[in-house]
Amino acid sequence: MRRLVTFVAAISLALAMLATQSVPASATTVVGRVNGGGTSVMTDLPPGMGVTSFGFEATLFSDGSARGHFTCVDHVGDVPGYPGNIFGAITSWSLNRDGTVNLYVTDAKLVQFGSGLVVSGGLPFTVTIQRSGGAGVGHWTLDVPGFKSPFNGGPICQELMTSGQVVVRWN
């Protein structure tokens, strides 16, 4: 009897854990995974400026939905006028003709340097993975509508890996 009670408790716990996991709205299949983390430099800035620490993971589904999270931490004081730290849930994705992968965040939070102000609720951004790889190879951008690089007019963050790696795996 004691074993049965322990077994029922273990099954109940497993079911409760499964019930709390977010699941895509439709029965779609996983088509890929994208993840990465480390440090990078903003290639649109003068040399020696724009060091970033970042991390992300995303599971990509066949219907264009995604489940994951992205965090980008600009090093304080490194680049005057750059906004700060941005993070949020990755909710969808797309594949471009050139093989680059877009990861979309629709409800991000931005912590602005200096003020500590947290901007949230509906702030969208797109992370585009140009190249998988490690230091000197991996490249990604972060594009926030309304923000452009003051140096070349492109996405606000254009990043080249200096440590860590970015990986794209297709099923």
Buried (B, 14 or more C-beta within 10 A) or exposed (E): EEEEEEEEEEEEEEEEEEEEEEEBEEEBEEBBBBBBBBBBBBBBBEEEBBBBBBBBBBBBBBBBBBBBEBBBBBBEEBBEEBBBBBBBBBBBBBBEEEEBBBBBBBEBBBBBBEEEEEBEEEBBBBBBBBBBBBBEEBBBBBBBEEBBBEBEEEBBBBBBBBEBBBBBEEE
